[in-house]
Amino acid sequence: MPAFFPREIRNWPTHVDQRDPVMAEHVNEIQAEVASVETVLGTMPHQHTDAYGETVTYPDVDYRLDAMDREYERLDHNQGLLLDAEKNGWNLPLGNFRAPGTSVPPTFNQDDPNDPEVDWWPLKWTDVVSDKWKMRGSDKKTFVCPKTGWWTVTAQFMMDIAPGPSTLEHSCFSALRIIQPGASDEWGTGDNWGACVATSGASSARSTPGHLRTSPVYNGPWYKGEIAMFSLRHMDSLRVPNRPKHPNPVGNRKTFGWASFTYVRALPDDQVVRPPWDLDPEGSLYW
């Protein structure tokens, strides 16, 4: 009689010593079932050859199956992350914005570059090219993270070079800072001036034709509800003896900006909020 396995499981009768005769067919049935199991499992079923030609040996078949299940679960989780990124804009900007010409006043302070009232000026992003997740704040100066994940944030700023003596340099600095939600300061975004995550700078001799261009770039985690703000600071790069502080000859400079926000992928499941060690302990720290 052919073996039952692997189509079904054979039920075996129970034999009692000195009562039930054991016939040859009984032994033959057992041998047939064992041979069928061996055929299905194949030789060395607790081993496999990896992509590099190396033999990997597990303690038993059960251990190997558990390892396969764990790997499958990991791949399934990663596939879910990829599908999430694809569904929500895989490698495509979810927000594109333009600042068509903010007038940025100069700073008179060259001693403490972290004073927000004097040194840094936020741009106004009045032109929305795309904003799929409605991240631009109502003040048009800030952006609110719509979804926790790994983000790429890029910006380019173009400021008119100031006129004046070519012996002086006109310098411009741009910064991107991330502010924790739920605060309020003079910009309406927080007593905590925020953690600086990207900076860029440029300088050129006064009266040089053209513009100063700065391009801060941030690649990293951005958590839902956190606020992002770009701000600029510009000045003469050299002190001028006996110059009156008001007005600064640099004057207000018209500045154009382009910003792009790209959601790359979700974060690991345990990264729900920004850990305390990742916050800027000084609040401003632009340098």
Secondary structure in CASP SS format (residue, H / E / C, confidence):
PFRMAT SS
TARGET T0000
AUTHOR 0000-0000-0000
METHOD secondary structure of the structure
MODEL  1
M C 1.00
P C 1.00
A C 1.00
F C 1.00
F C 1.00
P C 1.00
R C 1.00
E C 1.00
I C 1.00
R C 1.00
N C 1.00
W C 1.00
P C 1.00
T C 1.00
H C 1.00
V C 1.00
D C 1.00
Q C 1.00
R C 1.00
D C 1.00
P C 1.00
V C 1.00
M C 1.00
A H 1.00
E H 1.00
H H 1.00
V H 1.00
N H 1.00
E H 1.00
I H 1.00
Q H 1.00
A H 1.00
E H 1.00
V H 1.00
A H 1.00
S H 1.00
V H 1.00
E H 1.00
T H 1.00
V H 1.00
L H 1.00
G C 1.00
T C 1.00
M C 1.00
P C 1.00
H C 1.00
Q E 1.00
H E 1.00
T E 1.00
D C 1.00
A C 1.00
Y C 1.00
G C 1.00
E C 1.00
T E 1.00
V E 1.00
T E 1.00
Y C 1.00
P C 1.00
D C 1.00
V H 1.00
D H 1.00
Y H 1.00
R H 1.00
L H 1.00
D H 1.00
A H 1.00
M H 1.00
D H 1.00
R H 1.00
E H 1.00
Y H 1.00
E H 1.00
R H 1.00
L H 1.00
D H 1.00
H H 1.00
N H 1.00
Q H 1.00
G H 1.00
L H 1.00
L H 1.00
L H 1.00
D H 1.00
A H 1.00
E H 1.00
K H 1.00
N C 1.00
G C 1.00
W C 1.00
N C 1.00
L C 1.00
P E 1.00
L E 1.00
G E 1.00
N E 1.00
F E 1.00
R E 1.00
A E 1.00
P E 1.00
G E 1.00
T E 1.00
S E 1.00
V E 1.00
P C 1.00
P C 1.00
T C 1.00
F C 1.00
N C 1.00
Q C 1.00
D C 1.00
D C 1.00
P C 1.00
N C 1.00
D C 1.00
P H 1.00
E H 1.00
V H 1.00
D H 1.00
W C 1.00
W E 1.00
P E 1.00
L C 1.00
K C 1.00
W C 1.00
T C 1.00
D E 1.00
V E 1.00
V E 1.00
S E 1.00
D E 1.00
K C 1.00
W C 1.00
K C 1.00
M C 1.00
R E 1.00
G C 1.00
S C 1.00
D C 1.00
K C 1.00
K C 1.00
T E 1.00
F E 1.00
V E 1.00
C C 1.00
P C 1.00
K C 1.00
T C 1.00
G E 1.00
W E 1.00
W E 1.00
T E 1.00
V E 1.00
T E 1.00
A E 1.00
Q E 1.00
F E 1.00
M E 1.00
M E 1.00
D E 1.00
I C 1.00
A C 1.00
P C 1.00
G C 1.00
P C 1.00
S C 1.00
T C 1.00
L C 1.00
E E 1.00
H E 1.00
S E 1.00
C E 1.00
F E 1.00
S E 1.00
A E 1.00
L E 1.00
R E 1.00
I E 1.00
I E 1.00
Q C 1.00
P C 1.00
G C 1.00
A C 1.00
S C 1.00
D C 1.00
E C 1.00
W C 1.00
G C 1.00
T C 1.00
G C 1.00
D C 1.00
N C 1.00
W C 1.00
G C 1.00
A E 1.00
C E 1.00
V E 1.00
A E 1.00
T E 1.00
S E 1.00
G E 1.00
A E 1.00
S E 1.00
S E 1.00
A E 1.00
R C 1.00
S C 1.00
T C 1.00
P C 1.00
G C 1.00
H E 1.00
L E 1.00
R E 1.00
T E 1.00
S C 1.00
P C 1.00
V E 1.00
Y E 1.00
N E 1.00
G E 1.00
P E 1.00
W E 1.00
Y C 1.00
K C 1.00
G C 1.00
E C 1.00
I E 1.00
A E 1.00
M E 1.00
F E 1.00
S E 1.00
L E 1.00
R E 1.00
H E 1.00
M E 1.00
D E 1.00
S C 1.00
L C 1.00
R C 1.00
V C 1.00
P C 1.00
N C 1.00
R C 1.00
P C 1.00
K C 1.00
H C 1.00
P C 1.00
N C 1.00
P C 1.00
V C 1.00
G C 1.00
N C 1.00
R E 1.00
K E 1.00
T E 1.00
F E 1.00
G E 1.00
W E 1.00
A E 1.00
S E 1.00
F E 1.00
T E 1.00
Y E 1.00
V E 1.00
R E 1.00
A C 1.00
L C 1.00
P C 1.00
D C 1.00
D C 1.00
Q C 1.00
V C 1.00
V C 1.00
R C 1.00
P C 1.00
P H 1.00
W H 1.00
D H 1.00
L C 1.00
D C 1.00
P C 1.00
E C 1.00
G C 1.00
S C 1.00
L C 1.00
Y C 1.00
W C 1.00
END
